[in-house]
């Protein structure tokens, strides 16, 4: 059985220096190291050398960030070029309305295996049930980012609460602390309830 790295962003200059401009510099300063820029060919070679598969992630948070997306088509092509190395997950910007639902169909047509959501950057909205239904119909898995370990507005969630049968995930974003709704429809679709906890 091969190992799988389940969270791989493209280390390309387009992603790091354009879409992630500002974030990367902060990470480099914090960790006191440079994030290496690599081509997809080099990345595939790195994973092939250690016999590990990688879940390659598209990214789309254009509406909230104004930054260019990593296209689903780019990830799909990388997976076609390196089928023994890359597994592809697409991304949709939930704030794009009907276009987000259409993009779920495109993700299926491209042969990508799941959908990556990034609520802390995509500004989840509580009135998006039609997108959740479309995701369910397309049969995708979804990758959600969450705090680990779970926190309530910066405080650790007590251990027993982390393992509730309902698998509700406390949201650690500033919006949750301010009382904004984090009841993202995709969370409900996956049985992962995001709930706002009092301070």
SEKE-346399 format. One line per 3 residues: number of its first residue (from 1); their letters; for each residue x, y, z of C-alpha. Coordinates in nm, 4 decimals. Each point is the difference from the previous one (the first is absolute). Layout:
<rs>
NUM	a	X:Y:Z  ...
</rs>
This chain:
<rs>
1	xxx	0.0000:0.0000:0.0000  0.1388:0.3417:-0.0994  -0.0066:0.3023:0.2249
4	xxx	-0.2094:0.2981:-0.1102  0.0771:0.3628:0.0806  -0.3551:0.1300:0.0243
7	xxx	0.0646:0.3758:-0.0171  0.2289:0.1226:-0.2772  -0.0189:0.3496:-0.1464
10	xxx	0.1841:0.0844:-0.3187  0.3431:0.1387:0.0936  0.0118:0.1893:-0.3293
13	xxx	0.0914:0.3697:-0.0198  -0.3528:0.0733:-0.1301  -0.1561:-0.1395:0.3203
16	xxx	0.2605:0.1146:0.2509  0.0888:0.3419:-0.1386  -0.3366:0.1055:-0.1414
19	xxx	-0.2934:-0.1748:0.1701  0.1765:-0.0262:0.3374  0.1929:0.3278:-0.0121
22	xxx	0.0235:0.1332:0.3546  -0.0888:-0.3318:0.1618  0.3198:-0.1675:-0.1201
25	xxx	0.2209:0.2857:0.1156  -0.1606:-0.0154:0.3442  0.0524:-0.3777:0.0175
28	xxx	0.3613:0.0335:-0.1118  0.0653:0.2642:0.2653  -0.1727:-0.2006:0.2722
31	xxx	0.1744:-0.3298:-0.0780  0.3285:0.1716:-0.0968  0.0279:-0.1987:-0.3192
34	xxx	-0.0707:0.0449:-0.3675  -0.2856:-0.1778:-0.1728  0.1568:-0.1673:-0.3031
37	xxx	-0.1564:0.0709:-0.3372  -0.0376:-0.3179:-0.2065  -0.1520:-0.0949:-0.3326
40	xxx	-0.2666:-0.2699:-0.0130  0.2548:-0.2265:-0.1696  0.2449:0.0504:0.2862
43	xxx	-0.2748:-0.0577:0.2566  -0.1041:-0.3239:-0.1704  0.3634:-0.1117:-0.0028
46	xxx	0.0322:0.0695:0.3724  -0.3024:-0.2165:0.0813  0.0979:-0.2745:-0.2452
49	xxx	0.3465:-0.0197:0.1589  -0.1523:-0.0878:0.3378  -0.2892:-0.2073:-0.1441
52	xxx	-0.2721:0.2180:0.1532  -0.3217:0.1168:-0.1673  -0.1105:0.3615:0.0435
55	xxx	-0.3489:0.1484:0.0093  0.0557:0.3095:-0.2115  -0.2358:0.2851:0.0883
58	xxx	-0.1543:0.2668:-0.2184  -0.0919:0.3246:0.1768  -0.2710:0.2588:-0.0610
61	xxx	-0.0761:0.2839:0.2379  -0.0058:0.2768:-0.2629  -0.3127:0.1751:0.1248
64	xxx	0.1191:0.0568:0.3561  0.3723:0.0447:-0.0670  0.0188:0.1496:-0.3497
67	xxx	0.2830:-0.2446:-0.0697  0.0182:-0.2252:-0.3058  -0.1104:-0.3583:0.0443
70	xxx	0.1981:-0.3155:-0.0668  -0.2151:-0.1403:-0.2823  -0.1593:-0.3418:0.0282
73	xxx	0.1155:-0.0619:-0.3567  0.3641:0.0463:0.1033  -0.0318:-0.2563:0.2796
76	xxx	-0.1825:-0.2427:-0.2326  0.2772:0.0293:-0.2599  0.2674:-0.0666:0.2645
79	xxx	-0.1937:-0.3122:0.1027  -0.0205:-0.1171:-0.3617  0.3736:0.0612:-0.0424
82	xxx	0.0866:-0.1850:0.3230  -0.2835:-0.2465:0.0750  0.2101:-0.2156:0.2344
85	xxx	0.1059:0.3037:0.2017  -0.2821:0.2557:0.0166  -0.3627:-0.0298:0.1088
88	xxx	-0.1904:0.3207:-0.0754  -0.2465:0.1977:0.2077  -0.1770:0.2939:-0.1618
91	xxx	-0.1130:0.3184:0.1694  -0.3020:0.2258:-0.0299  -0.0539:0.3481:0.1370
94	xxx	-0.3379:-0.0346:0.1754  -0.0621:0.3736:-0.0357  -0.0184:-0.0292:-0.3800
97	xxx	-0.3594:-0.1204:0.0189  -0.1245:-0.2061:-0.2943  0.3502:0.0018:-0.1510
100	xxx	0.1207:-0.1940:0.3068  -0.2613:-0.2681:-0.0644  0.0999:-0.0159:-0.3687
103	xxx	0.3638:-0.0346:0.1056  -0.0903:-0.3084:0.2058  -0.1186:-0.1604:-0.3241
106	xxx	0.3250:0.1043:-0.1696  0.1971:-0.1594:0.2843  -0.1828:-0.3283:-0.0628
109	xxx	0.0557:0.0213:-0.3747  0.3717:0.0616:0.0571  0.0237:-0.3209:0.2025
112	xxx	0.1068:0.1695:0.3220  -0.0749:-0.2074:0.3099  -0.1233:0.2597:0.2463
115	xxx	-0.0543:0.3633:0.0854  0.2158:0.2151:0.2270  -0.1792:0.2708:0.1938
118	xxx	0.1788:0.2642:0.2031  -0.2658:0.1739:0.2126  0.2432:0.2304:0.1786
121	xxx	0.0929:0.1572:-0.3357  -0.3235:-0.0575:-0.1902  -0.2229:0.1722:0.2566
124	xxx	-0.2668:-0.2702:0.0390  -0.3588:0.1099:-0.0352  -0.2958:-0.1702:0.1662
127	xxx	-0.2319:0.0175:-0.3026  0.1799:-0.2374:-0.2336  -0.2007:-0.3199:0.0241
130	xxx	-0.0281:-0.0338:-0.3799  0.3793:-0.0267:-0.0239  -0.0002:-0.2718:0.2640
133	xxx	-0.2657:-0.1955:-0.1877  0.1999:0.0349:-0.3219  0.3120:-0.1289:0.1760
136	xxx	-0.1951:-0.2980:0.1331  -0.1405:-0.0783:-0.3475  0.3465:0.0116:-0.1512
139	xxx	0.1181:-0.2556:0.2570  0.3077:0.1903:0.1198  0.1950:-0.0279:0.3185
142	xxx	0.0886:0.3339:0.1538  0.3118:0.1192:0.1771  -0.0740:0.2481:0.2781
145	xxx	0.2568:0.2041:0.1862  -0.0596:0.0185:0.3730  0.1865:0.0828:0.3179
148	xxx	0.2094:-0.2813:0.1433  -0.0338:-0.0379:0.2894  -0.3502:0.1479:0.0007
151	xxx	-0.0275:0.3396:0.1646  -0.2791:0.2291:0.1045  0.1094:0.3499:-0.0854
154	xxx	0.3582:-0.0784:0.0923  -0.0713:-0.2345:0.2947  0.0445:-0.3753:-0.0309
157	xxx	-0.3220:-0.2000:-0.0107  -0.0099:-0.2494:0.2898  0.1084:-0.3507:-0.1026
160	xxx	-0.3425:-0.1713:0.0434  -0.1611:0.2489:-0.2368  0.2494:-0.0827:-0.2743
163	xxx	-0.1407:-0.3484:-0.0383  -0.3751:0.0536:0.0025  -0.1901:-0.2444:-0.2142
166	xxx	-0.1482:0.2879:-0.2002  0.3495:0.1060:-0.1131  -0.0813:0.3680:0.0366
169	xxx	0.3082:0.2108:-0.0659  0.0484:0.3232:0.1926  0.1004:0.2813:-0.2327
172	xxx	0.3114:0.1901:0.1001  -0.0416:0.3028:-0.2244  -0.0440:0.3585:0.1141
175	xxx	-0.3410:0.0013:-0.1709  -0.1151:-0.2796:0.2319  0.1139:0.1994:0.3017
178	xxx	-0.1975:0.2982:-0.1269  -0.3115:-0.2142:-0.0276  -0.0191:-0.0147:-0.3804
181	xxx	-0.1622:-0.3128:-0.1366  0.2437:-0.2764:-0.0876  -0.2730:-0.2486:-0.0885
184	xxx	0.1524:-0.0820:-0.3391  -0.2298:-0.2311:-0.1990  0.2850:-0.2223:-0.1056
187	xxx	0.0736:-0.0607:0.3675  -0.3551:-0.1295:0.0447  0.0255:-0.2074:-0.3155
190	xxx	0.3067:-0.1715:0.1438  -0.1446:-0.0238:0.3501  0.2561:0.2496:0.1296
193	xxx	-0.1928:0.2688:0.1797  0.1783:0.3279:0.0559  -0.1436:0.1589:0.3084
196	xxx	0.0606:0.3340:0.1657  0.1007:-0.0296:0.3654  -0.0360:0.2802:0.2549
199	x	0.3145:0.1524:0.1447
</rs>
